[in-house]
Amino acid sequence: MKLLFLACLSPKTGNCTTAERIRAHVESAGHTCVLRDASEFKSSAEVAKLVTQKPPFDGALAIHLYKAGRLLLDVPVPFGVVFGGTDINEDVKVEHKLVVMKQVLLKARFAVAFTAKMKQMAYVVLRSPSSKIYVQPQGIRTEATEKFSWGEFLKSSGLSGGRAEQHRVFLLVCGLRRVKDPLYLAEVFTEWHREDPLNVLVIIGPEIDSALTEEVEAIAQRRAGVFLAQGRSQRELHAVVRRCFAVVNSSISEGMSAAILEAMHLEVPVVARDIPGNAAVVQHEVTGLLYSSPQEFVCQSQRLLSDGELRERLVRTAKLYVEQQHSVERERETYHRLVQSLQ
């Protein structure tokens, strides 16, 4: 089969990584999968025209029910959708988007949710038959480059001087957009840094929202203990994660954070904001630590500093969890089976 695959493909983002991995799964079954950025198209009519050009497409896939799924409403071929996270958590609150997403789900041959909770929300809010929605957690694989200098990374991020490598780096991995709330911890981190100058927050990720990026740059220049690093390739990012003290998540909304799962796989502790998407993968005091306010973030992080046994237990349990529940091989089998249903 020849399949069109629409997704939001901002470079060096979790969405892009997920799309590339799913495309590889589809192609490993012998199909042709053409991955395109949803932002390239202004209407579903444009996509319908593309699909019918010779040689025509036989089916389609989309990640994100609204941003990409709405573009498939007029295609004359069967399609499947993968929930992104903000579609189910945020876009359902906007009436006109909700109407469109219901239409997409009604027409889709199948839908994929990363968690059972996400499936339940789709069933309740979008009134979709639960039999149409399949739960498949994200598959996780990590590979850190060996050609990496921690000292050079710290220097390029603004951390220099003789004690640079002694810093405890709390790494916030996110594309710079509002839903990731990258400045949520900035003020409290500056206060904590003043108490203990070795504790620093490094925000790393690609620019998506230019206005927010300017805000983050300004805060990083103005606030002690807060730094902004340039986005890196996946292998370089994994090398950075492996060297940091902990990975932080401060998002307002998440589908399933690949950054959290990759940190777990790389045996780095996670301190994540207590939201449904994070709580689905971070079991508090078992596979990581959850917090509900900036002040609680500091309290939970201090436990990692003072309790070595807790840190070791979290890392060990989290690694095992990812290996058991986020298998790339199992994910591949699921997409092989679902794509067959488009024939």
Disulfide bonds with the S-S distance in Angstrom:
none
